[in-house]
């Protein structure tokens, strides 16, 4: 009945990934997607790519990257901790380890465990757009893109500005017993500055969030700092620098080992740095070298009041180096490059381990008769644990009518097990398996797009086949979970999106969008009495609708999401934002989980009920 209800609501309204105003649609077509090292205008892409812009984000009832991702069709965000503390993210029914996270094209996924891949140093107000590329993408981004990649692109300063965003909210519910007095509440502050000079531009962003929780032992304390600088070294070269730091401390009641972890706490401290250059050798040849480092400290305290017992300390360091080159010819563009990754972990219950990875790629793109776009290539990868592998792929798009485009793509990729998968020793809860093979996937996809004035629509189908699929399983509740290569994981998926902009008069406008994703496994990885973590959490139905009504300086944004997992009951969540914008000042009020639904996105962690937020944004030019 709930799913029927969702369908009725969707038909009555009109995925966030497709939402756009009339003028934004033009901007979207002009965006150059960092889909691959060759780069492509959005209008020429053949793959299923979702893009959400800073303007769209600013009107949503959200305050963290995690919350934005949860409103993008086909993206499965599973939060343990709300308010941007801890979440897992996956794409099109894959596991959270199979999605690669990037910041301005630099890989920031965590080698210890993908539970920390979204521990990002960037405040929401510093983001220019979020790009979601779906499907295996080794030839585009390298390994660990088994089901797709999420690239977060920050703003590039064009003028001098200072933005301030302050907000506070509460559920107005009394605290649980033994959790102190008063009500659950919290808030945050984001400061973002841009500085444009003749030969350089700079972005600075600071952000803090402080919450006393939404139930017992779920308080959160987060600090983020980020800097991005672009310097014109000469007429033909540019230097790019990024620095980031995030401190994330939160109560972890029920996060990983419920019900015994009621007093658990986790502290995650992540540092990030990247330096890159762009060399224009001539009008046809470009070379882009880059080196980056991500250092992560994870301190998990099973008993927060007794740090001498059951404490896990993990120190992970990852260095990436790459060189990308592109050459323009009269019959297409060639791409060629190399990348290396060195990973190291020192841990109290994983041990000390090192491994390295080296990849080489070649790509070619061309446009035939202004109607056929072709992009093909391959990626050869060497991993010190798993040896050599080769992953080809091809994308093609054909403009068969003025407003219709057909896209086809075939791709392959690999996912190397994390250090947690291989070596974790956390009895009686979870233990690793050092004999795991790497996962490999092939995916076949077709989609059709329609674009005409305010109307934009897309529908698609894909089939994905993962061999040596890794799942955490156990025989009964008295045994620990352990990962195994549980044969193959085959899945069919269909999706569609529709968006439109209705201009009522010179003062008012309605923007409406809807998306739906359906996933059907061909083979279920659970039999003979085994309990599987993946099968329980695998997404089956997802429907998202957004409606934005604006009148002069006022706007109302509503979002609705319905989700149903393979072996869990479905749930639906409704959020609203009411806002008023002046030239420099904007005031907004958010109402999230309006109907106070009780639901869980993962494991044994109940999410917040109804929550109210009041905020203000100020721009100093």
VEXDREN-2710 file (C-alpha; in Angstrom, 1 decimal):
% VEXDREN-2710
k/r/px/py/pz
1/UNK/0.0/0.0/0.0
2/UNK/2.9/2.4/0.8
3/UNK/4.3/1.9/-2.7
4/UNK/1.0/2.7/-4.3
5/UNK/0.8/5.8/-2.1
6/UNK/4.2/6.8/-3.3
7/UNK/3.2/6.4/-6.9
8/UNK/0.1/8.5/-6.4
9/UNK/2.1/11.3/-4.8
10/UNK/4.7/11.2/-7.6
11/UNK/2.1/11.4/-10.3
12/UNK/0.5/14.3/-8.5
13/UNK/3.8/16.3/-8.3
14/UNK/6.6/15.9/-10.6
15/UNK/15.0/13.3/-9.1
16/UNK/16.9/15.9/-7.8
17/UNK/19.7/15.1/-10.2
18/UNK/17.5/16.4/-13.0
19/UNK/16.0/19.5/-11.3
20/UNK/16.7/22.8/-13.1
21/UNK/15.4/26.2/-13.7
22/UNK/14.9/27.4/-17.2
23/UNK/18.2/29.3/-17.3
24/UNK/19.9/26.5/-15.3
25/UNK/19.1/23.9/-18.0
26/UNK/21.2/25.9/-20.4
27/UNK/24.1/26.1/-17.9
28/UNK/23.8/22.4/-17.3
29/UNK/24.3/21.6/-21.0
30/UNK/27.4/23.9/-21.0
31/UNK/28.9/22.2/-18.0
32/UNK/32.1/20.2/-18.8
33/UNK/31.7/16.9/-16.9
34/UNK/34.9/15.6/-15.2
35/UNK/33.6/12.2/-16.3
36/UNK/37.0/11.2/-17.7
37/UNK/40.4/12.6/-18.3
38/UNK/39.4/13.9/-21.7
39/UNK/36.4/15.7/-20.3
40/UNK/33.1/16.1/-22.1
41/UNK/30.4/18.7/-22.3
42/UNK/27.2/17.4/-20.6
43/UNK/25.3/17.5/-23.9
44/UNK/27.7/15.0/-25.4
45/UNK/27.7/12.3/-22.7
46/UNK/26.3/8.9/-23.4
47/UNK/26.3/7.5/-19.9
48/UNK/23.7/7.9/-17.2
49/UNK/25.1/11.0/-15.3
50/UNK/23.3/13.0/-12.7
51/UNK/24.4/16.6/-11.9
52/UNK/23.1/18.8/-9.2
53/UNK/24.3/22.5/-9.1
54/UNK/25.0/24.9/-6.2
55/UNK/21.8/26.8/-7.0
56/UNK/19.7/23.6/-6.6
57/UNK/21.5/22.6/-3.4
58/UNK/20.9/26.0/-1.9
59/UNK/17.1/25.6/-2.1
60/UNK/17.0/22.1/-0.6
61/UNK/16.2/21.4/3.1
62/UNK/19.7/20.0/3.6
63/UNK/22.9/21.1/5.4
64/UNK/25.4/18.4/4.5
65/UNK/26.8/16.6/1.5
66/UNK/25.3/13.3/2.8
67/UNK/21.8/14.7/2.8
68/UNK/22.1/16.0/-0.8
69/UNK/23.3/12.6/-2.0
70/UNK/20.2/11.0/-0.4
71/UNK/18.0/13.0/-2.8
72/UNK/19.8/11.9/-6.0
73/UNK/18.0/9.2/-8.0
74/UNK/19.8/5.8/-8.0
75/UNK/22.1/6.9/-5.1
76/UNK/21.5/4.9/-2.0
77/UNK/22.6/6.8/1.1
78/UNK/22.5/4.8/4.3
79/UNK/23.1/6.9/7.4
80/UNK/24.1/5.6/10.7
81/UNK/24.7/9.1/12.1
82/UNK/22.7/12.0/10.8
83/UNK/23.8/15.7/10.6
84/UNK/26.7/14.6/8.3
85/UNK/28.5/12.4/10.8
86/UNK/28.6/8.9/9.2
87/UNK/27.0/7.4/6.2
88/UNK/27.6/4.8/3.5
89/UNK/26.8/5.5/-0.1
90/UNK/26.3/3.2/-3.1
91/UNK/24.9/3.4/-6.6
92/UNK/22.3/1.3/-8.4
93/UNK/22.1/-1.5/-5.9
94/UNK/25.8/-2.1/-5.3
95/UNK/27.5/-2.2/-1.9
96/UNK/29.0/0.9/-0.3
97/UNK/32.6/-0.4/-1.1
98/UNK/31.9/-0.4/-4.8
99/UNK/31.4/3.4/-5.3
100/UNK/34.4/5.7/-5.7
101/UNK/34.4/9.1/-4.1
102/UNK/36.4/12.0/-5.7
103/UNK/37.0/15.6/-4.8
104/UNK/37.7/17.7/-7.9
105/UNK/38.7/14.5/-9.7
106/UNK/41.1/13.4/-6.9
107/UNK/40.3/10.1/-5.2
108/UNK/39.4/10.4/-1.6
109/UNK/37.8/6.9/-0.9
110/UNK/39.1/5.3/2.3
111/UNK/41.5/2.3/2.1
112/UNK/40.7/1.1/5.6
113/UNK/36.9/0.9/5.0
114/UNK/34.4/2.8/2.8
115/UNK/32.5/3.7/6.0
116/UNK/34.8/6.8/6.1
117/UNK/34.8/7.7/2.4
118/UNK/32.3/10.5/3.0
119/UNK/34.5/12.0/5.7
120/UNK/35.0/15.1/3.5
121/UNK/36.6/18.4/4.5
122/UNK/34.4/20.5/2.3
123/UNK/31.5/22.5/3.6
124/UNK/28.3/22.3/1.6
125/UNK/28.3/26.0/0.7
126/UNK/31.8/25.6/-1.0
127/UNK/30.4/23.1/-3.6
128/UNK/29.8/24.2/-7.2
129/UNK/28.2/20.9/-8.3
130/UNK/28.0/17.2/-7.6
131/UNK/28.5/14.7/-10.5
132/UNK/27.2/11.1/-10.2
133/UNK/28.5/8.7/-12.9
134/UNK/26.7/5.4/-12.9
135/UNK/28.1/2.0/-14.0
136/UNK/31.6/0.4/-14.0
137/UNK/34.1/3.0/-14.9
138/UNK/37.7/1.6/-14.7
139/UNK/38.7/3.2/-18.0
140/UNK/37.5/6.6/-16.7
141/UNK/38.6/6.7/-13.0
142/UNK/40.6/3.5/-12.5
143/UNK/39.7/0.6/-10.1
144/UNK/37.1/0.6/-7.3
145/UNK/34.4/2.1/-9.6
146/UNK/32.5/-1.1/-9.7
147/UNK/29.0/0.5/-9.7
148/UNK/29.9/4.2/-10.3
149/UNK/31.7/7.3/-9.0
150/UNK/30.7/10.5/-7.2
151/UNK/32.8/13.6/-8.0
152/UNK/32.3/16.7/-5.8
153/UNK/33.4/19.9/-7.6
154/UNK/34.1/23.0/-5.5
155/UNK/33.6/26.6/-6.5
156/UNK/36.2/28.5/-8.5
157/UNK/36.5/32.1/-7.5
158/UNK/35.4/34.6/-10.1
159/UNK/35.0/37.6/-7.7
160/UNK/35.6/38.5/-4.1
161/UNK/32.8/37.3/-1.8
162/UNK/32.2/36.2/1.8
163/UNK/29.3/33.9/2.5
164/UNK/28.0/33.1/6.0
165/UNK/25.4/30.4/6.8
166/UNK/24.2/29.9/10.3
167/UNK/21.5/27.5/11.4
168/UNK/20.0/25.8/14.5
169/UNK/17.3/23.3/15.0
170/UNK/15.6/20.8/17.3
171/UNK/13.2/17.9/17.5
172/UNK/11.7/19.6/20.6
173/UNK/11.7/16.1/22.1
174/UNK/13.0/15.5/25.7
175/UNK/16.3/13.7/26.0
176/UNK/16.3/9.9/26.7
177/UNK/16.9/8.7/30.3
178/UNK/20.6/9.0/31.4
179/UNK/21.3/11.3/28.5
180/UNK/21.1/14.5/30.5
181/UNK/18.3/17.1/30.8
182/UNK/16.6/19.3/28.2
183/UNK/15.7/18.6/24.5
184/UNK/17.7/17.3/21.5
185/UNK/19.0/20.2/19.4
186/UNK/22.0/21.5/17.5
187/UNK/23.2/23.8/14.8
188/UNK/26.1/24.9/12.7
189/UNK/28.0/27.7/11.0
190/UNK/29.5/27.7/7.5
191/UNK/31.9/30.5/6.3
192/UNK/33.0/30.5/2.7
193/UNK/35.2/33.1/1.0
194/UNK/36.3/33.6/-2.6
195/UNK/39.2/35.8/-3.6
196/UNK/39.9/36.6/-7.3
197/UNK/43.1/38.1/-8.4
198/UNK/44.6/38.8/-11.9
199/UNK/46.7/35.7/-11.9
200/UNK/45.2/33.6/-9.1
201/UNK/41.9/32.7/-7.4
202/UNK/41.3/31.3/-4.0
203/UNK/38.5/29.5/-2.1
204/UNK/38.4/29.3/1.8
205/UNK/35.8/27.3/3.7
206/UNK/35.3/26.7/7.4
207/UNK/32.4/24.8/8.9
208/UNK/31.4/23.5/12.3
209/UNK/28.3/21.4/13.3
210/UNK/27.4/20.7/17.0
211/UNK/24.5/18.4/18.0
212/UNK/23.6/16.8/21.3
213/UNK/22.0/14.0/19.4
214/UNK/18.6/12.7/18.5
215/UNK/18.6/9.7/20.9
216/UNK/20.9/8.4/23.6
217/UNK/24.6/8.7/22.8
218/UNK/24.3/10.2/19.3
219/UNK/25.9/13.6/19.9
220/UNK/28.1/14.9/17.1
221/UNK/31.0/17.4/16.9
222/UNK/32.4/18.3/13.5
223/UNK/35.0/20.8/12.3
224/UNK/35.9/21.2/8.6
225/UNK/38.5/23.4/6.9
226/UNK/39.3/23.6/3.2
227/UNK/41.4/25.7/0.8
228/UNK/41.7/25.7/-2.9
229/UNK/44.0/27.9/-5.0
230/UNK/44.6/28.2/-8.7
231/UNK/47.7/30.1/-9.9
232/UNK/48.6/31.2/-13.4
233/UNK/52.3/30.2/-13.5
234/UNK/52.7/31.3/-17.2
235/UNK/50.5/31.7/-20.3
236/UNK/50.6/28.0/-20.8
237/UNK/50.6/26.5/-17.3
238/UNK/48.4/26.6/-14.2
239/UNK/49.1/25.4/-10.6
240/UNK/46.2/23.8/-8.6
241/UNK/46.4/23.3/-4.8
242/UNK/43.9/21.8/-2.4
243/UNK/44.2/21.4/1.4
244/UNK/41.6/20.0/3.7
245/UNK/41.1/18.8/7.3
246/UNK/38.1/17.3/9.1
247/UNK/37.6/16.4/12.7
248/UNK/34.5/14.2/13.3
249/UNK/33.5/13.0/16.8
250/UNK/30.2/11.2/17.4
251/UNK/28.3/8.9/19.6
252/UNK/28.1/5.5/17.9
253/UNK/25.2/3.9/19.7
254/UNK/24.0/1.0/17.5
255/UNK/26.3/1.8/14.6
256/UNK/28.3/-1.4/14.2
257/UNK/27.7/-3.9/17.0
258/UNK/24.2/-3.4/18.5
259/UNK/23.0/-3.9/21.1
260/UNK/26.3/-4.2/23.0
261/UNK/27.7/-0.9/21.7
262/UNK/25.3/1.5/23.5
263/UNK/28.3/3.3/25.0
264/UNK/30.5/3.4/21.9
265/UNK/32.0/6.5/20.4
266/UNK/34.1/7.2/17.3
267/UNK/36.6/9.9/16.4
268/UNK/37.7/10.3/12.8
269/UNK/40.4/12.8/11.8
270/UNK/41.2/13.2/8.1
271/UNK/43.8/15.3/6.4
272/UNK/44.0/15.8/2.6
273/UNK/46.4/17.6/0.3
274/UNK/46.7/17.8/-3.5
275/UNK/49.0/19.6/-5.9
276/UNK/48.5/19.5/-9.7
277/UNK/49.6/21.3/-12.9
278/UNK/48.1/21.9/-16.2
279/UNK/50.6/22.4/-19.1
280/UNK/49.4/23.5/-22.5
281/UNK/52.3/22.4/-24.7
282/UNK/50.5/23.8/-27.8
283/UNK/47.0/24.1/-29.1
284/UNK/46.6/20.3/-29.4
285/UNK/48.6/18.8/-26.6
286/UNK/47.8/19.1/-22.8
287/UNK/49.6/17.4/-19.9
288/UNK/48.3/17.3/-16.3
289/UNK/50.5/15.8/-13.6
290/UNK/49.1/15.6/-10.0
291/UNK/50.1/14.2/-6.6
292/UNK/47.8/13.9/-3.6
293/UNK/47.8/12.5/0.0
294/UNK/45.0/11.4/2.3
295/UNK/45.8/10.5/5.9
296/UNK/43.1/9.2/8.2
297/UNK/43.0/8.4/11.9
298/UNK/40.0/6.3/13.1
299/UNK/39.6/5.9/16.9
300/UNK/36.7/3.6/17.7
301/UNK/35.9/3.3/21.4
302/UNK/33.6/0.5/22.3
303/UNK/33.4/1.9/25.9
304/UNK/33.7/5.6/25.7
305/UNK/34.1/5.9/29.4
306/UNK/36.9/3.3/29.6
307/UNK/39.4/3.8/26.8
308/UNK/41.7/1.0/28.2
309/UNK/39.2/-1.7/27.0
310/UNK/37.9/-2.7/23.5
311/UNK/39.5/0.3/21.7
312/UNK/40.4/0.1/18.0
313/UNK/42.9/2.5/16.6
314/UNK/43.5/2.7/12.8
315/UNK/46.1/4.9/11.0
316/UNK/45.8/4.9/7.2
317/UNK/47.9/6.8/4.7
318/UNK/47.4/6.9/0.9
319/UNK/49.5/8.6/-1.7
320/UNK/48.3/9.0/-5.3
321/UNK/50.4/10.2/-8.3
322/UNK/49.1/10.5/-11.8
323/UNK/49.9/12.1/-15.2
324/UNK/47.1/12.6/-17.8
325/UNK/47.7/13.8/-21.3
326/UNK/45.3/14.6/-24.2
327/UNK/46.0/15.2/-27.8
328/UNK/43.6/16.8/-30.3
329/UNK/43.6/15.7/-33.9
330/UNK/41.3/16.5/-36.9
331/UNK/39.6/13.1/-36.4
332/UNK/39.2/13.0/-32.6
333/UNK/40.9/13.4/-29.3
334/UNK/43.2/10.9/-27.7
335/UNK/43.9/10.4/-24.0
336/UNK/46.8/8.6/-22.4
337/UNK/47.9/8.4/-18.8
338/UNK/49.4/6.6/-15.8
339/UNK/48.5/6.6/-12.1
340/UNK/50.0/5.0/-9.0
341/UNK/48.6/4.5/-5.5
342/UNK/50.4/3.5/-2.4
343/UNK/48.3/2.4/0.6
344/UNK/49.5/1.7/4.2
345/UNK/47.7/0.9/7.4
346/UNK/48.7/0.5/11.0
347/UNK/45.9/-0.8/13.2
348/UNK/45.3/-2.4/16.6
349/UNK/43.0/-5.1/15.2
350/UNK/43.8/-5.0/11.4
351/UNK/47.6/-5.1/11.8
352/UNK/50.3/-3.4/9.6
353/UNK/49.9/-3.8/5.9
354/UNK/51.1/-2.2/2.7
355/UNK/50.1/-2.5/-1.0
356/UNK/50.4/-0.6/-4.2
357/UNK/48.5/-0.2/-7.4
358/UNK/49.6/1.0/-10.8
359/UNK/47.3/1.8/-13.8
360/UNK/47.7/2.8/-17.4
361/UNK/44.9/3.9/-19.7
362/UNK/44.2/5.0/-23.3
363/UNK/41.0/6.7/-24.6
364/UNK/39.6/8.1/-27.8
365/UNK/36.6/10.3/-28.4
366/UNK/35.1/11.6/-31.7
367/UNK/32.0/13.1/-33.2
368/UNK/30.7/11.7/-36.5
369/UNK/28.5/13.8/-38.6
370/UNK/27.6/16.0/-35.6
371/UNK/25.1/13.3/-34.5
372/UNK/27.2/10.3/-33.3
373/UNK/29.4/10.7/-30.2
374/UNK/31.8/7.8/-29.5
375/UNK/34.1/7.4/-26.5
376/UNK/36.2/4.2/-26.1
377/UNK/39.2/3.0/-24.2
378/UNK/40.8/0.6/-21.9
379/UNK/42.5/0.5/-18.5
380/UNK/45.4/-1.9/-17.6
381/UNK/45.9/-2.3/-13.8
382/UNK/48.5/-3.9/-11.7
383/UNK/47.9/-4.5/-8.0
384/UNK/50.6/-5.9/-5.7
385/UNK/48.1/-8.4/-4.2
386/UNK/46.1/-9.4/-7.4
387/UNK/48.4/-8.9/-10.4
388/UNK/47.5/-7.6/-13.8
389/UNK/44.0/-7.0/-15.1
390/UNK/42.6/-5.2/-18.2
391/UNK/39.2/-3.3/-18.3
392/UNK/37.8/-2.0/-21.6
393/UNK/34.8/0.1/-22.2
394/UNK/32.9/2.0/-24.9
395/UNK/30.2/4.7/-24.8
396/UNK/28.1/5.9/-27.8
397/UNK/25.3/8.4/-28.2
398/UNK/23.2/9.1/-31.3
399/UNK/21.1/12.2/-31.9
400/UNK/18.4/10.4/-34.0
401/UNK/15.8/13.3/-33.8
402/UNK/16.3/17.0/-32.9
403/UNK/15.1/16.4/-29.3
404/UNK/15.9/12.7/-28.8
405/UNK/19.3/11.0/-28.1
406/UNK/20.0/7.3/-27.7
407/UNK/22.9/6.3/-25.5
408/UNK/24.6/2.9/-25.3
409/UNK/27.6/1.9/-23.1
410/UNK/29.4/-1.2/-22.1
411/UNK/32.0/-1.1/-19.3
412/UNK/34.0/-3.2/-16.9
413/UNK/35.8/-2.5/-13.6
414/UNK/37.4/-4.1/-10.5
415/UNK/37.0/-3.5/-6.8
416/UNK/40.0/-4.5/-4.6
417/UNK/39.0/-5.6/-1.0
418/UNK/39.6/-3.0/1.7
419/UNK/42.0/-3.7/4.6
420/UNK/38.9/-4.3/6.7
421/UNK/37.7/-6.9/4.3
422/UNK/41.0/-8.7/4.4
423/UNK/42.4/-8.5/7.9
424/UNK/39.8/-7.2/10.5
425/UNK/39.9/-9.2/13.8
426/UNK/37.0/-7.9/15.8
427/UNK/35.5/-11.0/17.4
428/UNK/32.8/-11.8/18.2
429/UNK/31.4/-9.2/15.8
430/UNK/33.3/-9.2/12.5
431/UNK/36.5/-10.9/11.1
432/UNK/38.2/-10.5/7.8
433/UNK/39.3/-13.0/5.2
434/UNK/42.8/-12.7/3.7
435/UNK/41.9/-15.1/1.0
436/UNK/39.4/-12.9/-0.8
437/UNK/39.7/-12.3/-4.6
438/UNK/39.0/-8.9/-6.0
439/UNK/35.5/-8.2/-7.4
440/UNK/35.0/-7.7/-11.2
441/UNK/32.0/-6.4/-13.1
442/UNK/30.6/-6.0/-16.6
443/UNK/27.6/-3.7/-17.2
444/UNK/25.5/-3.1/-20.3
445/UNK/23.3/0.0/-20.4
446/UNK/20.9/1.7/-22.8
447/UNK/19.1/5.0/-22.3
448/UNK/17.1/7.5/-24.2
449/UNK/16.9/11.2/-23.5
450/UNK/14.4/13.9/-24.5
451/UNK/15.2/17.7/-24.2
452/UNK/12.9/20.4/-25.5
453/UNK/12.6/23.8/-23.8
454/UNK/11.4/23.3/-20.3
455/UNK/10.9/19.5/-20.7
456/UNK/13.7/17.1/-19.9
457/UNK/13.2/13.3/-19.6
458/UNK/15.4/10.2/-19.5
459/UNK/14.7/6.5/-19.2
460/UNK/17.2/3.6/-19.1
461/UNK/17.9/0.0/-18.5
462/UNK/21.1/-1.8/-17.3
463/UNK/22.3/-5.3/-16.6
464/UNK/25.3/-5.8/-14.3
465/UNK/27.2/-9.0/-13.7
466/UNK/29.7/-9.0/-10.8
467/UNK/31.9/-12.0/-10.4
468/UNK/33.6/-13.0/-7.1
469/UNK/31.1/-10.7/-5.4
470/UNK/32.1/-10.0/-1.7
471/UNK/29.4/-10.4/0.9
472/UNK/29.6/-10.6/4.7
473/UNK/27.8/-13.7/5.8
474/UNK/27.4/-16.0/8.8
475/UNK/25.7/-19.3/9.6
476/UNK/23.9/-18.2/12.8
477/UNK/23.8/-15.3/15.3
478/UNK/26.4/-16.9/17.5
479/UNK/29.1/-16.7/14.8
480/UNK/30.9/-13.5/13.6
481/UNK/30.2/-12.0/10.2
482/UNK/33.0/-12.8/7.7
483/UNK/33.4/-11.8/4.0
484/UNK/33.5/-14.4/1.2
485/UNK/33.5/-14.3/-2.6
486/UNK/29.9/-15.4/-2.7
487/UNK/29.8/-16.5/-6.4
488/UNK/28.1/-14.0/-8.8
489/UNK/25.9/-11.1/-8.3
490/UNK/23.6/-10.3/-11.3
491/UNK/21.1/-7.5/-11.3
492/UNK/18.7/-5.8/-13.7
493/UNK/17.8/-2.1/-13.3
494/UNK/15.4/0.3/-14.9
495/UNK/15.1/4.1/-14.2
496/UNK/13.4/7.2/-15.4
497/UNK/13.4/10.9/-14.7
498/UNK/11.1/13.7/-15.8
499/UNK/11.5/17.4/-15.0
500/UNK/9.8/20.5/-16.1
501/UNK/9.6/24.3/-15.4
502/UNK/6.2/26.0/-15.4
503/UNK/6.3/29.7/-15.7
504/UNK/3.0/31.0/-14.3
505/UNK/3.8/34.7/-14.7
506/UNK/6.6/37.2/-14.4
507/UNK/6.7/36.8/-10.6
508/UNK/6.1/33.1/-10.0
509/UNK/7.4/29.7/-11.3
510/UNK/7.0/26.1/-10.5
511/UNK/9.9/23.6/-11.0
512/UNK/8.9/19.9/-10.7
513/UNK/10.8/16.7/-11.1
514/UNK/10.4/13.0/-10.4
515/UNK/12.6/9.9/-10.6
516/UNK/12.1/6.2/-10.1
517/UNK/14.6/3.3/-9.9
518/UNK/13.8/-0.4/-9.8
519/UNK/16.4/-3.1/-9.1
520/UNK/15.8/-6.8/-9.6
521/UNK/18.6/-9.3/-8.6
522/UNK/18.8/-12.3/-10.9
523/UNK/20.8/-14.3/-8.3
524/UNK/20.3/-13.9/-4.6
525/UNK/23.4/-14.5/-2.5
526/UNK/21.8/-16.2/0.5
527/UNK/21.0/-19.9/0.9
528/UNK/21.5/-22.9/3.0
529/UNK/20.7/-21.0/6.2
530/UNK/23.3/-18.3/5.7
531/UNK/22.6/-14.7/6.8
532/UNK/23.8/-12.1/4.4
533/UNK/24.4/-8.4/5.1
534/UNK/24.1/-7.4/1.4
535/UNK/20.8/-9.1/0.6
536/UNK/19.1/-7.5/3.6
537/UNK/20.3/-4.0/2.7
538/UNK/20.0/-4.3/-1.2
539/UNK/17.8/-1.5/-2.6
540/UNK/14.8/-2.6/-4.6
541/UNK/12.5/0.5/-5.1
542/UNK/13.4/4.1/-4.9
543/UNK/11.2/7.1/-5.9
544/UNK/12.0/10.7/-5.4
545/UNK/10.0/13.8/-6.2
546/UNK/10.7/17.5/-5.7
547/UNK/8.6/20.6/-6.2
548/UNK/9.8/24.2/-6.0
549/UNK/7.4/27.1/-6.1
550/UNK/8.8/30.6/-6.2
551/UNK/7.0/33.9/-6.0
552/UNK/9.1/37.1/-6.1
553/UNK/11.5/36.7/-3.2
554/UNK/9.7/33.8/-1.6
555/UNK/10.2/30.1/-2.4
556/UNK/8.9/26.7/-1.1
557/UNK/10.9/23.5/-1.8
558/UNK/9.3/20.1/-1.1
559/UNK/11.0/16.7/-1.4
560/UNK/9.5/13.3/-1.1
561/UNK/11.4/10.0/-1.0
562/UNK/10.2/6.4/-0.9
563/UNK/12.6/3.5/-0.5
564/UNK/12.1/-0.3/-0.2
565/UNK/14.9/-2.7/0.4
566/UNK/15.0/-6.4/-0.6
567/UNK/14.1/-7.8/2.9
568/UNK/13.0/-4.8/4.8
569/UNK/9.8/-2.7/4.9
570/UNK/9.6/0.4/2.8
571/UNK/9.5/3.9/4.2
572/UNK/8.8/7.4/2.9
573/UNK/10.1/10.7/4.1
574/UNK/8.8/14.2/3.3
575/UNK/10.8/17.4/3.8
576/UNK/10.1/21.1/3.2
577/UNK/12.0/24.4/3.1
578/UNK/10.4/27.9/3.2
579/UNK/12.8/30.6/2.2
580/UNK/12.9/34.4/1.6
581/UNK/15.8/36.0/-0.3
582/UNK/16.9/39.6/-0.4
583/UNK/19.9/41.0/-2.3
584/UNK/22.4/40.0/0.4
585/UNK/20.4/38.1/3.0
586/UNK/18.4/34.9/2.9
587/UNK/16.3/33.4/5.6
588/UNK/14.9/29.8/5.6
589/UNK/13.1/27.3/7.7
590/UNK/13.4/23.6/7.2
591/UNK/10.9/20.9/8.3
592/UNK/12.4/17.4/7.8
593/UNK/10.6/14.1/8.3
594/UNK/7.4/16.2/8.5
595/UNK/5.2/13.2/9.4
596/UNK/7.6/12.0/12.1
597/UNK/8.2/8.6/10.5
598/UNK/10.2/5.9/12.3
599/UNK/12.7/4.3/10.0
600/UNK/16.3/2.9/9.7
601/UNK/18.6/3.3/6.8
602/UNK/21.1/0.7/7.9
603/UNK/21.7/-1.8/10.7
604/UNK/20.1/-1.0/14.1
605/UNK/20.3/2.8/14.0
606/UNK/17.0/4.6/14.2
607/UNK/17.1/7.9/12.3
608/UNK/15.7/11.3/13.6
609/UNK/12.0/11.9/13.7
610/UNK/10.5/15.3/12.9
611/UNK/13.2/18.1/13.0
612/UNK/12.9/21.9/12.7
613/UNK/15.7/24.2/11.6
614/UNK/15.9/28.0/11.3
615/UNK/18.8/29.5/9.3
616/UNK/20.1/32.6/7.7
617/UNK/22.6/33.2/4.8
618/UNK/24.4/36.5/4.3
619/UNK/26.6/37.5/1.4
620/UNK/29.2/40.2/1.6
621/UNK/30.6/41.2/-1.7
END
